[in-house]
């Protein structure tokens, strides 16, 4: 059950789609305290209690022991001490001595989550503005509470099937020739590929919905050629609109009053890639409709996938902060610069980006009232995602488009996916990628993934290989790197044949992965779960954070340390180890519940299948449309007959239906031999271990 409690004057964030009546009594489980505008909710924690949730955040799956801050931030250094990343997913799930319960803090402003940081046995959640709805979730299990929460916040976004293909990306592909060359290198080496991202370099002067006509003389032609080769273009769109007379998006936005304004009614100006820019008021339905329609320029060019960026919104500077910095520097010009002046000079420019003062300089129009941005800051990116999704739905309501965003808030999970932002080519970030997956899933974000290989810093051949081995399982599987870093396409490395073989596993598992994702979408479930969700009575499982459950059938446990040739794995029950080298080269090792050391050469990675379950494997394919989902090899360890199911659909239409898409699979064991059947499926059973 979910109960709503209102405090102050909550702003409608549209995170919730089912309107519950506000409870009149006191909020149970928390002590509520008001201090000025601030409102805090405090609860005691049992010594060994767990806290899950918070979606896109650093550190563990169990969030206990740190201070987090809901404040969408453009921060490219995701170190352990960071309190905020690009998203605010204010869901907490408590589990321990007092059973399980959850709380969702629907507050689009700044919220602090002190989860045993100040006092080890106390959680204090503080709403800085004090205007919010708190949804208390009572249930019997963590899995069930997540399902109920999704019932409250709505069904998750379903990507087109091709969006589960491998996407190659880089900040720096600046022309049609660049893109064709990368594609050619993949196709010639038979490295599977379904998408090519286009970063800001494709634009004309970093202007949204334009492209550089010299570098891309025939974008529709390029999109069509690539599509004939089963590859889609995925351009980036940024939140800021270049301030320039004669640029249609800017002119229209100004004429129709769609951009955010300052208190005096003048347009707010902030700088991003194109320099001075205006920012659409995505919190307004009419501005959203207008911005969503801009995508038509690229949709008409045949482009079916997009990533929305810089939508926290990121601000390099405003004229005001820049002016203040110049003034400070000027005042120091004649001085003998010692310790104090030196840091003052550094800070003068070091603090101009994403400056808190700037987020208080502009206003949104909500229900005819002007609301200062910082009160609703965390909604901005979510509403940009919504603008795009609504634009696509208007353009072609029958078709699924690929969409993922950097900034988000709960509610945006209905409209698109997310990527985990500007990580680094660090082994620790491979592990962080894994840990974030179940946390994002709890909050409804199912289509997600991180920049494989790492965005910042120079990657290495072994890191990229290991990261691709994790990426095999993440719905968004994109290799992306920052400008100035070492080339990161798989084929640039001597061990590219091993990377190619890893990618063959992704495509062979595609029927299973797509089925698992879509079942999660259609049943309000999770594709990835912490072990604690499935084995709540097993304390070792509950405290295992480098392994994650995948669907109802499997568990993943990637290698995330350099030079490792294996890893420790805890099996909460008997499982079959599939040690993959490629789609056609793997070992099957039945393993019993308990602790194991699993040998995994650099070119090998594991999938664990729960005993009594099967995972289907298709034949190798180089793009999603070539995957034969009807001819499948079943992998598993069985000691009796079982019933399983697989979901599939045409992969593109918006009419998705669980009953229509589910195919039953029956595996029958007789005299130690397995036979399998499924409607319209050819199923092979040679790889079933029977005992
Ligand atoms: C931001 C994005 C990154 C992109 C870059 C240039 O840092 O997070 O993915 O490559 O901007 O557009």
Boltz pocket constraint, residues with backbone or C-beta under 6 A from the ligand:
constraints:
  - pocket:
      binder: B
      contacts: [[A, 170], [A, 171], [A, 199], [A, 200], [A, 236], [A, 309], [A, 310], [A, 406], [A, 421], [A, 422], [A, 480], [A, 481], [A, 482]]
      max_distance: 6.0
